Structures are given as C-alpha cells and as structure tokens.
Amino acid sequence: MRQNHAALRVAGARYESAFFILTISAALAVVIALCGCSGGGLPIAQRLILTFPALPESWAAAGDISYVVEWIDRRGEPVSAVSGPGGELEIEVPLGFSQPILAYPFIGRNRMHPAGGLYPLQVRAAAQAPFSMPFPGERVELALGFESGYAAEVARIMENSGFNPWKYPLERLEESWKGRVADPWSLQAESVAEKLAVGTFRADLFREAERFPVTLPGPGPWLHESPFAARVGSDSGSGCPVELPAGLHRFAGSSCGLSVLVDDDGTACWVRTVCLRMPAPQLPQEVPREGDAK
C-alpha cells in the first residue's frame, strides 16, 4: 500500500512538472511572437473573424443598411471596410495589441451609433488555451455588439485624445449602465471618456432622465441614431410622436436626416439635414486581405 501511495505521488509530481513546463513553453511562445516581427519589421498578424449583431427592433423599418468597420492594421494604420448585417468579415490586426473595433451602421447616408468590440479582451478562440491570449495564426472570433459598441467608442475617444484607455476595465462599462438606464447613449461617450481620464467617473452618472413628448414632422419613418432608443410612432397625419429626454437627438429618414434639440423644459425644435459628409457605402464583391495582390 505504501509503495502504491509513493508511486502515485511520483506520478503526480511528474504530471504537475510536465504541465508546468508545457504552460511556460506556451506562454514563452506567445511572448516571442509579441516581441518578434514578421518580414518587413511588422508585428505578427492575427486573423480575426468579425460577426455582426442583428438589427435592433427600433430600426426594423430601415431599408438598406451597411456597416463601415474601422480598426488599426498591423502597420499601425487606421483602415476600414464595408460589410452587411448578419455576415462575417475577416481582418488582420497586430497580435495581442489592444484596440477598439467599431462598426458604424449606415441607414441610407445617415451614420448611427456603432456596434463594436474590444480586442483582445472580448475575443473567443476556436481552441481555448490555459490563458486567454490567442496563438499566432489561430482563428479567433470577435462578436461585435451594440452593448460593447458604447465601450469601444469611449476607448476610441480616449485614444484619440492621447489617453490610455486600457488602464481601465472598459469591458465592465456595460455593467455600469445596465439596470440603470435603457440607453447608455443618453450619457455622451465623450463625457464618460473625460471622466475616466481625470478619475471622476462613477457608475451612478448613468441615470434615467425625464422624458418629454415630442412630435416629429411627417411623413417618417424616423429612426433614432441609438439602437437602444424607443421606436418612433407612425405618422398620424399630424406628425410622428416620440418621448425624448433633454439634449440633441439625430434621426435617420428615408431621404434625409433630422436633428432635434430638446430643452430642459421640454421645448423642442428640429431641422432637416442633408447628409453630405459621406456617400452611402457600397458593399464590395470581396474585401481583400492584407498582403493580397491589388
């Protein structure tokens, strides 16, 4: 019996030693990949499969819709591509380097609030390793969502302003507003980014504001730029009813946009806008991968 116990202890020690060596070896492989460079002095590329969310109920009346996807490639350059809803898009990013990836929906020529994701915090690998960092060349998936699009936009704003957003647990920002407000965009992403940067952010900044009845001009339909906003009512002959908190709201229409400003007392004024800043995106036959012949 004692010999059996001794044999088990020896076998267990060998197993733990082998597992430790395997784990350390795998970790070193990733570190080497992160520190090393591929040809031309560029960081190691990570193949990333992006998936897109279903359209929210408030955008059910939308006709053609496209996503303009924005990310940083392994050259450190901002790039973009166009994709349709419900599909997949394969891109390449520098392995392990944190960045927000945003997909801005376009309804007609109107840009809406984005879906998004945080790389590599929210990636899902095909084969899970003992740690969360994906291996070079491993197929990993990032499911873009409207919930994480808010955090991704906050991260983008902080980066563009010279701050490091990855010092903060941005993946938990969704927990801050869920259960407090129905629509996180009721608190401007610029405001959250600023408060995170100076250390004054609090979760209770998200709070439901008083809403006022507003009548939008007909004929509609009007789609609020936020995917979480309530659906605008149908035109009853005297306009389209909706309830809005104080602030600036933008809507997409079939032929133009609509900007609505609601004062603190509920007084509202609006102006139709012609979208000239960017043509309606067209879906390419095939989105080329980096390194493919042009």
C-alpha positions as a Markdown table, in Angstrom:
| # | Residue | x | y | z |
|---|---|---|---|---|
| 1 | Met | 0.0 | 0.0 | 0.0 |
| 2 | Arg | 2.8 | 2.4 | 0.9 |
| 3 | Gln | 4.5 | 1.6 | -2.4 |
| 4 | Asn | 1.3 | 2.4 | -4.2 |
| 5 | His | 1.0 | 5.8 | -2.4 |
| 6 | Ala | 4.6 | 6.5 | -3.2 |
| 7 | Ala | 4.1 | 5.7 | -6.9 |
| 8 | Leu | 1.0 | 7.9 | -7.1 |
| 9 | Arg | 3.0 | 10.8 | -5.5 |
| 10 | Val | 5.8 | 10.4 | -8.0 |
| 11 | Ala | 3.4 | 10.2 | -10.9 |
| 12 | Gly | 1.5 | 13.3 | -9.7 |
| 13 | Ala | 4.7 | 15.2 | -9.3 |
| 14 | Arg | 5.8 | 14.3 | -12.9 |
| 15 | Tyr | 2.4 | 15.3 | -14.2 |
| 16 | Glu | 2.5 | 18.7 | -12.4 |
| 17 | Ser | 6.0 | 19.2 | -13.7 |
| 18 | Ala | 5.1 | 18.4 | -17.2 |
| 19 | Phe | 2.0 | 20.6 | -17.1 |
| 20 | Phe | 4.1 | 23.5 | -15.7 |
| 21 | Ile | 6.7 | 23.1 | -18.4 |
| 22 | Leu | 4.0 | 23.0 | -21.1 |
| 23 | Thr | 2.3 | 26.1 | -19.8 |
| 24 | Ile | 5.5 | 28.0 | -19.5 |
| 25 | Ser | 6.6 | 26.9 | -23.0 |
| 26 | Ala | 3.3 | 28.1 | -24.5 |
| 27 | Ala | 3.5 | 31.4 | -22.7 |
| 28 | Leu | 7.0 | 31.9 | -23.9 |
| 29 | Ala | 5.9 | 31.2 | -27.5 |
| 30 | Val | 3.3 | 33.9 | -27.3 |
| 31 | Val | 5.8 | 36.4 | -25.7 |
| 32 | Ile | 8.3 | 35.6 | -28.5 |
| 33 | Ala | 5.5 | 36.2 | -31.1 |
| 34 | Leu | 4.6 | 39.5 | -29.5 |
| 35 | Cys | 8.2 | 40.7 | -29.3 |
| 36 | Gly | 9.2 | 39.4 | -32.6 |
| 37 | Cys | 8.4 | 40.8 | -36.0 |
| 38 | Ser | 7.4 | 39.3 | -39.3 |
| 39 | Gly | 9.0 | 40.2 | -42.6 |
| 40 | Gly | 9.5 | 44.0 | -43.1 |
| 41 | Gly | 9.6 | 44.7 | -39.3 |
| 42 | Leu | 5.9 | 44.5 | -38.9 |
| 43 | Pro | 4.2 | 42.9 | -35.8 |
| 44 | Ile | 2.8 | 39.4 | -36.0 |
| 45 | Ala | -0.6 | 39.4 | -37.7 |
| 46 | Gln | -3.7 | 37.9 | -36.0 |
| 47 | Arg | -6.5 | 36.6 | -38.2 |
| 48 | Leu | -9.7 | 37.9 | -36.7 |
| 49 | Ile | -13.3 | 37.0 | -37.7 |
| 50 | Leu | -15.8 | 39.7 | -37.0 |
| 51 | Thr | -19.5 | 38.8 | -36.7 |
| 52 | Phe | -22.3 | 41.4 | -36.7 |
| 53 | Pro | -25.3 | 41.8 | -34.5 |
| 54 | Ala | -28.9 | 41.6 | -35.6 |
| 55 | Leu | -30.7 | 44.9 | -36.1 |
| 56 | Pro | -32.5 | 46.3 | -33.1 |
| 57 | Glu | -36.3 | 46.5 | -33.1 |
| 58 | Ser | -36.2 | 50.3 | -33.3 |
| 59 | Trp | -34.5 | 50.0 | -36.7 |
| 60 | Ala | -37.0 | 47.5 | -38.1 |
| 61 | Ala | -38.2 | 50.0 | -40.7 |
| 62 | Ala | -34.7 | 50.5 | -42.1 |
| 63 | Gly | -34.2 | 49.6 | -45.7 |
| 64 | Asp | -30.7 | 49.0 | -46.9 |
| 65 | Ile | -28.1 | 49.1 | -44.1 |
| 66 | Ser | -24.4 | 48.7 | -44.2 |
| 67 | Tyr | -21.6 | 48.6 | -41.6 |
| 68 | Val | -18.5 | 50.6 | -42.0 |
| 69 | Val | -15.9 | 48.8 | -39.9 |
| 70 | Glu | -12.9 | 50.6 | -38.6 |
| 71 | Trp | -9.7 | 49.2 | -36.9 |
| 72 | Ile | -5.9 | 49.5 | -36.8 |
| 73 | Asp | -3.9 | 47.1 | -39.0 |
| 74 | Arg | -0.6 | 45.6 | -38.2 |
| 75 | Arg | 1.2 | 48.6 | -39.8 |
| 76 | Gly | -0.4 | 50.8 | -37.2 |
| 77 | Glu | -2.6 | 52.5 | -39.8 |
| 78 | Pro | -6.3 | 53.1 | -39.5 |
| 79 | Val | -8.2 | 51.1 | -42.1 |
| 80 | Ser | -11.9 | 50.4 | -42.9 |
| 81 | Ala | -14.1 | 48.1 | -44.8 |
| 82 | Val | -17.8 | 47.7 | -45.6 |
| 83 | Ser | -19.9 | 44.7 | -44.7 |
| 84 | Gly | -23.6 | 43.9 | -44.5 |
| 85 | Pro | -25.5 | 42.8 | -41.4 |
| 86 | Gly | -25.7 | 39.2 | -40.4 |
| 87 | Gly | -22.4 | 38.2 | -42.1 |
| 88 | Glu | -18.7 | 37.8 | -41.3 |
| 89 | Leu | -15.6 | 39.8 | -42.1 |
| 90 | Glu | -12.1 | 38.6 | -41.8 |
| 91 | Ile | -9.5 | 41.2 | -40.9 |
| 92 | Glu | -5.9 | 41.2 | -39.7 |
| 93 | Val | -4.7 | 43.0 | -36.5 |
| 94 | Pro | -1.4 | 43.2 | -34.7 |
| 95 | Leu | -1.4 | 40.1 | -32.4 |
| 96 | Gly | -2.3 | 41.0 | -28.8 |
| 97 | Phe | -2.2 | 44.8 | -29.1 |
| 98 | Ser | -5.3 | 46.3 | -27.5 |
| 99 | Gln | -7.7 | 48.3 | -29.7 |
| 100 | Pro | -11.4 | 49.1 | -30.1 |
| 101 | Ile | -13.0 | 47.8 | -33.3 |
| 102 | Leu | -16.1 | 49.7 | -34.4 |
| 103 | Ala | -18.8 | 49.0 | -36.9 |
| 104 | Tyr | -20.9 | 52.1 | -37.7 |
| 105 | Pro | -24.3 | 51.3 | -39.3 |
| 106 | Phe | -25.3 | 53.5 | -42.2 |
| 107 | Ile | -29.0 | 53.7 | -42.9 |
| 108 | Gly | -29.1 | 55.5 | -46.2 |
| 109 | Arg | -26.5 | 58.2 | -45.8 |
| 110 | Asn | -27.1 | 58.5 | -42.0 |
| 111 | Arg | -24.5 | 57.2 | -39.6 |
| 112 | Met | -25.9 | 55.6 | -36.5 |
| 113 | His | -24.2 | 54.8 | -33.1 |
| 114 | Pro | -21.9 | 51.9 | -33.5 |
| 115 | Ala | -21.6 | 48.2 | -32.7 |
| 116 | Gly | -18.2 | 47.3 | -31.5 |
| 117 | Gly | -15.8 | 45.1 | -29.5 |
| 118 | Leu | -12.6 | 45.3 | -27.5 |
| 119 | Tyr | -9.6 | 43.3 | -28.9 |
| 120 | Pro | -8.2 | 41.1 | -27.4 |
| 121 | Leu | -10.4 | 41.3 | -24.2 |
| 122 | Gln | -13.5 | 40.0 | -25.9 |
| 123 | Val | -12.2 | 37.5 | -28.5 |
| 124 | Arg | -13.3 | 33.9 | -28.5 |
| 125 | Ala | -10.7 | 31.4 | -29.7 |
| 126 | Ala | -11.6 | 28.2 | -31.5 |
| 127 | Ala | -9.4 | 26.3 | -29.2 |
| 128 | Gln | -9.1 | 27.6 | -25.6 |
| 129 | Ala | -5.6 | 27.7 | -24.2 |
| 130 | Pro | -4.7 | 27.8 | -20.5 |
| 131 | Phe | -4.5 | 31.6 | -20.9 |
| 132 | Ser | -6.7 | 34.0 | -22.8 |
| 133 | Met | -4.1 | 35.2 | -25.3 |
| 134 | Pro | -4.7 | 33.7 | -28.8 |
| 135 | Phe | -1.8 | 32.0 | -30.6 |
| 136 | Pro | -0.3 | 33.5 | -33.8 |
| 137 | Gly | -2.4 | 32.3 | -36.8 |
| 138 | Glu | -5.1 | 30.9 | -34.7 |
| 139 | Arg | -8.6 | 31.7 | -35.9 |
| 140 | Val | -10.4 | 33.8 | -33.3 |
| 141 | Glu | -13.8 | 35.4 | -33.4 |
| 142 | Leu | -14.9 | 38.8 | -32.1 |
| 143 | Ala | -18.7 | 39.2 | -31.9 |
| 144 | Leu | -19.4 | 42.8 | -32.4 |
| 145 | Gly | -22.4 | 44.1 | -30.3 |
| 146 | Phe | -24.3 | 47.3 | -29.7 |
| 147 | Glu | -23.8 | 46.9 | -25.9 |
| 148 | Ser | -20.0 | 46.8 | -26.3 |
| 149 | Gly | -20.1 | 49.4 | -29.0 |
| 150 | Tyr | -20.5 | 52.1 | -26.3 |
| 151 | Ala | -17.3 | 51.0 | -24.5 |
| 152 | Ala | -15.5 | 50.7 | -27.8 |
| 153 | Glu | -16.4 | 54.3 | -28.7 |
| 154 | Val | -15.3 | 55.5 | -25.3 |
| 155 | Ala | -11.9 | 53.7 | -25.9 |
| 156 | Arg | -11.6 | 55.3 | -29.3 |
| 157 | Ile | -12.2 | 58.8 | -27.9 |
| 158 | Met | -9.7 | 58.3 | -25.2 |
| 159 | Glu | -7.0 | 57.1 | -27.6 |
| 160 | Asn | -7.7 | 60.0 | -30.0 |
| 161 | Ser | -7.2 | 62.4 | -27.0 |
| 162 | Gly | -3.9 | 60.9 | -26.0 |
| 163 | Phe | -5.0 | 58.8 | -23.0 |
| 164 | Asn | -4.5 | 55.1 | -22.5 |
| 165 | Pro | -8.0 | 53.5 | -22.2 |
| 166 | Trp | -6.6 | 50.1 | -21.3 |
| 167 | Lys | -5.7 | 51.2 | -17.8 |
| 168 | Tyr | -9.4 | 50.9 | -17.1 |
| 169 | Pro | -11.7 | 47.8 | -17.1 |
| 170 | Leu | -13.7 | 49.0 | -20.1 |
| 171 | Glu | -15.2 | 45.6 | -20.6 |
| 172 | Arg | -17.1 | 46.2 | -17.4 |
| 173 | Leu | -18.5 | 49.5 | -18.5 |
| 174 | Glu | -21.7 | 47.7 | -19.7 |
| 175 | Glu | -22.3 | 46.6 | -16.1 |
| 176 | Ser | -22.3 | 50.3 | -15.1 |
| 177 | Trp | -25.3 | 51.3 | -17.2 |
| 178 | Lys | -27.3 | 48.1 | -17.4 |
| 179 | Gly | -30.0 | 48.1 | -14.8 |
| 180 | Arg | -29.7 | 51.9 | -14.5 |
| 181 | Val | -30.7 | 53.2 | -18.0 |
| 182 | Ala | -32.2 | 51.7 | -21.0 |
| 183 | Asp | -30.0 | 53.6 | -23.4 |
| 184 | Pro | -26.3 | 54.3 | -22.4 |
| 185 | Trp | -26.0 | 56.9 | -25.2 |
| 186 | Ser | -28.2 | 59.2 | -23.0 |
| 187 | Leu | -24.8 | 59.9 | -21.4 |
| 188 | Gln | -22.4 | 61.1 | -24.1 |
| 189 | Ala | -19.5 | 58.9 | -24.7 |
| 190 | Glu | -17.2 | 62.0 | -24.7 |
| 191 | Ser | -18.3 | 62.7 | -21.1 |
| 192 | Val | -17.5 | 59.2 | -19.9 |
| 193 | Ala | -14.1 | 59.3 | -21.6 |
| 194 | Glu | -13.3 | 62.6 | -20.0 |
| 195 | Lys | -14.3 | 61.5 | -16.5 |
| 196 | Leu | -12.4 | 58.2 | -16.8 |
| 197 | Ala | -9.3 | 60.2 | -17.9 |
| 198 | Val | -9.4 | 62.5 | -14.9 |
| 199 | Gly | -10.6 | 59.9 | -12.4 |
| 200 | Thr | -14.1 | 61.2 | -11.6 |
| 201 | Phe | -16.2 | 58.5 | -13.3 |
| 202 | Arg | -18.9 | 56.9 | -11.2 |
| 203 | Ala | -21.5 | 54.3 | -12.3 |
| 204 | Asp | -24.3 | 56.4 | -10.9 |
| 205 | Leu | -23.7 | 59.0 | -13.6 |
| 206 | Phe | -26.0 | 56.8 | -15.6 |
| 207 | Arg | -29.5 | 57.7 | -14.6 |
| 208 | Glu | -32.8 | 57.9 | -16.3 |
| 209 | Ala | -33.7 | 61.4 | -17.3 |
| 210 | Glu | -37.2 | 63.0 | -17.6 |
| 211 | Arg | -38.7 | 62.4 | -21.0 |
| 212 | Phe | -40.9 | 64.9 | -22.9 |
| 213 | Pro | -43.5 | 64.3 | -25.6 |
| 214 | Val | -42.2 | 65.5 | -28.9 |
| 215 | Thr | -43.9 | 65.4 | -32.3 |
| 216 | Leu | -41.5 | 64.9 | -35.3 |
| 217 | Pro | -42.5 | 66.1 | -38.7 |
| 218 | Gly | -44.2 | 63.7 | -41.1 |
| 219 | Pro | -44.2 | 61.6 | -43.1 |
| 220 | Gly | -41.5 | 59.4 | -41.4 |
| 221 | Pro | -40.4 | 56.8 | -40.6 |
| 222 | Trp | -37.7 | 58.3 | -38.3 |
| 223 | Leu | -35.1 | 56.0 | -36.8 |
| 224 | His | -33.2 | 57.3 | -33.7 |
| 225 | Glu | -29.4 | 57.1 | -34.0 |
| 226 | Ser | -29.2 | 55.0 | -30.9 |
| 227 | Pro | -30.0 | 51.2 | -31.2 |
| 228 | Phe | -31.4 | 51.3 | -27.7 |
| 229 | Ala | -33.8 | 54.2 | -28.2 |
| 230 | Ala | -37.6 | 53.7 | -28.2 |
| 231 | Arg | -39.2 | 53.2 | -31.6 |
| 232 | Val | -40.8 | 56.4 | -33.1 |
| 233 | Gly | -44.5 | 56.2 | -33.6 |
| 234 | Ser | -46.1 | 56.2 | -37.0 |
| 235 | Asp | -47.3 | 59.4 | -38.7 |
| 236 | Ser | -50.9 | 60.0 | -37.6 |
| 237 | Gly | -51.4 | 62.9 | -40.0 |
| 238 | Ser | -50.1 | 65.5 | -37.6 |
| 239 | Gly | -46.6 | 64.1 | -37.1 |
| 240 | Cys | -44.7 | 61.2 | -35.5 |
| 241 | Pro | -44.9 | 61.0 | -31.7 |
| 242 | Val | -41.9 | 60.1 | -29.5 |
| 243 | Glu | -40.7 | 60.8 | -26.0 |
| 244 | Leu | -37.2 | 62.3 | -25.6 |
| 245 | Pro | -35.0 | 63.5 | -22.8 |
| 246 | Ala | -33.3 | 66.9 | -23.0 |
| 247 | Gly | -30.4 | 67.1 | -25.3 |
| 248 | Leu | -29.6 | 66.7 | -29.0 |
| 249 | His | -31.0 | 63.7 | -30.9 |
| 250 | Arg | -30.4 | 62.7 | -34.5 |
| 251 | Phe | -32.7 | 60.6 | -36.6 |
| 252 | Ala | -32.4 | 58.8 | -40.0 |
| 253 | Gly | -35.1 | 59.2 | -42.6 |
| 254 | Ser | -35.7 | 57.8 | -46.0 |
| 255 | Ser | -34.3 | 60.8 | -47.9 |
| 256 | Cys | -32.6 | 63.0 | -45.2 |
| 257 | Gly | -31.7 | 63.2 | -41.6 |
| 258 | Leu | -33.4 | 65.1 | -38.7 |
| 259 | Ser | -31.7 | 66.8 | -35.8 |
| 260 | Val | -33.9 | 67.5 | -32.8 |
| 261 | Leu | -32.9 | 69.7 | -29.8 |
| 262 | Val | -34.9 | 69.3 | -26.6 |
| 263 | Asp | -34.5 | 72.0 | -23.9 |
| 264 | Asp | -34.7 | 71.3 | -20.2 |
| 265 | Asp | -38.3 | 72.4 | -20.1 |
| 266 | Gly | -39.3 | 70.1 | -22.9 |
| 267 | Thr | -39.4 | 72.6 | -25.7 |
| 268 | Ala | -38.2 | 71.1 | -28.9 |
| 269 | Cys | -37.0 | 72.4 | -32.2 |
| 270 | Trp | -35.8 | 70.4 | -35.2 |
| 271 | Val | -34.1 | 70.9 | -38.6 |
| 272 | Arg | -33.8 | 68.5 | -41.5 |
| 273 | Thr | -30.3 | 67.7 | -42.6 |
| 274 | Val | -28.9 | 66.7 | -45.9 |
| 275 | Cys | -26.1 | 64.1 | -45.4 |
| 276 | Leu | -23.2 | 65.2 | -47.5 |
| 277 | Arg | -20.3 | 64.1 | -45.3 |
| 278 | Met | -20.0 | 60.6 | -46.7 |
| 279 | Pro | -21.7 | 58.8 | -49.6 |
| 280 | Ala | -23.8 | 55.7 | -48.8 |
| 281 | Pro | -21.3 | 52.8 | -48.6 |
| 282 | Gln | -21.3 | 50.2 | -51.3 |
| 283 | Leu | -20.6 | 46.5 | -50.5 |
| 284 | Pro | -17.6 | 45.3 | -52.4 |
| 285 | Gln | -17.7 | 41.9 | -54.1 |
| 286 | Glu | -14.8 | 40.7 | -51.9 |
| 287 | Val | -12.9 | 42.5 | -49.1 |
| 288 | Pro | -9.2 | 41.9 | -49.9 |
| 289 | Arg | -7.0 | 40.7 | -47.0 |
| 290 | Glu | -3.8 | 42.5 | -46.2 |
| 291 | Gly | -0.9 | 41.3 | -48.3 |
| 292 | Asp | -3.2 | 40.2 | -51.2 |
| 293 | Ala | -2.3 | 41.5 | -54.7 |
| 294 | Lys | -4.3 | 44.6 | -55.5 |
